[in-house]
Amino acid sequence: MANTEKLGAKKNAENEVNETFVSKSIEFYKKYENVIYGVLIAIIVIIGGIFALNKFYITPRNEKASAMIAKPIAMFSRGDSLSLVSALEGTEEDDGFLTIISDYKMTRTANTAKYYAGLCYLYQGNKEEALDYLKQFKKKEDVLWYAAQALIGDLYDEQGDETEAINYYKKAVKGEDPYFTPISLFKLGQMYERSENWKEALKCYQTIEKDFYDQYTSMGVDRYLERATLNAAK
C-alpha cells in the first residue's frame, strides 16, 4: 500500500512538472509571438535570398566566366614569359585571370583563376604575389587544391619558415593524386629529417612505399627509408 501511494505521489509530481512546463511554454510563446514570427520570416527570407542569388546571379555568371577562362589557360599553357603576362593580365581581345577574379567574385571560376594567377606569378619569380593568390585559392577543386598546398609549402620552405612549410605539406599529403601526393610526402619527410624527427620522417617514406610504390621506386625513396629506419631506432 505504501509503495502504491509513493508511486501515485511521484506520478502527481511528474504531472505537475509537465503542466508547469507546458503552461510556461505557452506563456512564453504568447509573450514573444511577434518576435518568433519575425525570426522565422527572416530565416525564410534569407534562405530564399541565398537560393535566388545562386540561381539567378552566381550560376549564370559562373557559366560566363567558365567560357572566358579557357583562353587565358591556353595562353598559360604555352609557358613563355609573354604568354604568362597575357594569361595573367589579358589582351585586347580576351580577359586574363586577374580580370576574372575581380569581375566574377563568388564564382567557382574566379576561384580557379586564383590558382592560375598564383602559378603565373610563381613562374615570373614574383613569389610574394604567388603566395598570396595560392592561399586565396579555396578547396573546391581537390586535385588543384592539394597541389596548391604543396606549392605554398615550397614557398614557405624557401623563406625558411619550416613550421608553416610542414603545416602546408601536411595538407598536401591528404590528397590521393598519384603524382603530387608522394612528392609532398617526400618533401614532408625531408622537413622532418631536418629537425631530426626520424619517426615522422619514417612514416612518410613508409606511406610512399605502401601506397605509391611506383613513385617510391622511381624517386629512390628506399635509401631515405633505410636511413630513417636506422635513426628512428636509436
N, C-alpha and C positions, 0 to 999 in steps of 0.2 A: 504493500500500500504506500509505504514511504517513497519507494522508487518511482511509483506511478505519479505521485504528487510532484516529485522533483522533475520528472520528465515534462509534466504539464507546465510547471513554472518556467522551465527552460524554453519550451515552445512559445509560451506567452511573451517571454522576454525577447526572443528572436523576432516574433511578430511585431512587437513594439518598435524594435530597432528598424525593421524593414519599413513599417509605416512611417516612422520618423524620416528615414532616408528618402522615401518617395515623396512625402509632403514637402521636405526641404528642396528636393529637386524641382518639384512643380513650382514652388515659391520662387526659386532662383530663376527658372525659365520665364515666369511671368514678369519678374523684375527686369530681366535683361533680354526680353524677347526681341526688341528692336535691334539691339546690338548683335544678337545671334544671327538674325536675318541679314543684317548688314554685312557681317563677316562671311556668311555663306554666299551671298550675292557677289561680294568682292572676289571670293575664290573662283566662282563660276566665270566671272568676267576675265580674271587673269588667265585661267585655263583656255577660255575661248580666244583671248588675245594672242596667246602663245601659238595656238593652233593656226589662227588666221595669219599671223606673222610668218610662220613656217611655210604654209601652203601658198599664200599669195605674194610673198615678198622674197623670202630666203631661197626657196626651191627654184623659182624662175631665174633669179639672179645667179644661183649656182650653176644652172644649166647653161646660162650665157657665158659665165666665166670659164666653165669646163671647155667650151668650144674655143675660147680665146687662148687658153694656156698651152694649147698644142703647139703653136708657133714658137713661143719662147723656149719650150722644152726641146724642140727640134734644133733651135739655134744653140742652146746649151750643149746639146749632144755633139756638136762639131768640135768643141773643146778649145778652139783658138781664142786668143785674147779679145779680138774684135767681136767674135760671136758671143762671148761671155758678157761683154758690155751691152750688146744688143739684147740679149736674153734678159738681162737684169733691168735695163733702163728703157727698153723698147726701141722701135724705129718709127719712121714717119708713117708706116703702114700698119704696124702691129704694136700693141701694148706689151710691156715687159712684166716681169714678176712683181716689181715694186708697185706698178700701177694697179695690178690685180689685187695686191694686198690692201692698198689704200682705198680702192673704189668698190671692192666687193667684200667688205668686212662681214664677219659672221658666217661666211660660206665655207664649205669644205674645200673648195678650190683655192681660196685665199690662204687657207692653212697649208695646203700643198705648196703653194707659191713661196711660203716662208722657208720651207725646206730647201727648195731650189735656189732661192736667194742666198741662203746661208752657204750653199755649195759654191755659188758664183763668187761670193766674197772670199771664200776659203781658197779657191783656185787662183784668185787675183792676189793673194797674200795679205788681204785685209782680215786678220784673224779676230779682231775685236767685233767687227760687224758680223762676221761669220758666226761667232759665238752667240751674239745677241739674237740673230734670226733663228738659229738652230734651237735655242732654248725656248723661243716662242712657239715652235712647232708642236702642236698638240697631238696626243695619241689617238688619231682617227684612222690612220693607215699603219697597221702594225709593223710591216717589214721596214718601211721607211723610218718609222719612229725609232725602232731599235737601232737602226743604222745611225740615226742622228745622235742617239745617246752615246754610241761608241766614238763618234767624231767629237762630241763635246768632251768626252773623257780624254781623247788625244790632245785637245786644245788646253785643257787644264793641266795635263801632264807636261806639256811644253812650257807652261807658266810656272811649273814647279809646285803646283798645288796638288799634292798626292792624295789628300783626303777627298777633294772633290772629284779627282780623276777616278778613284776607287768607287765612289758613290755612283758615278755615271756608268762605269763599266759593269757594275752590279745590275743596273737597269738593263744594259745592253744584252747581257748574257741570258736574260729571261726569254728572249726570242727563240724561235726554232729554225731560223734560216740556216741552211747547211753551210753557207759561206761566212756570213757575218758573225754568227754565234760562236763557232770555235775560235775565230780570230780574237773576238772580245774576251773569251775565256782565257786565251793565252796571254793577252795583254794584262788581264786582271791577275793571272798567276805571276807575271813579271813584277807587277806592283807589290804583291805580297812578298816576293823574294827580296825586294829592296829593303823592306822593313824586317826581313828575316822571319816572317810569319810563314814558316815552311809547311805547317799543317794545312793552312788555307790554300797555299800555292799547290800543294799536292792534290787537294780536292779538285782544283780547276783542271789540272792535267789529267787526272783520272776521269773526269767528266768528258773531256775531249776524246780520250781513248774509248770510253764506253759508248758514247752517243754519236760521235763523229769520227769513226775510225779512219775513213779515207783521208780526211783532213789531218788527223793525228799522224798518219804515215807520211803524207806529203810535206807537212810542216816540220817533221823531225822532232816531234814533241817527246819522243821516247827518252832522249838524253836529259831533258829537263825533268821528266817524271822520275828518272833514276836519281838525279841529284836531289830533288825534293824529298824523295823517299828516304835517302840516307840522312839528310839533315833533320827531317821530321822525327826520325828515330832516336836522335841524340838526347 
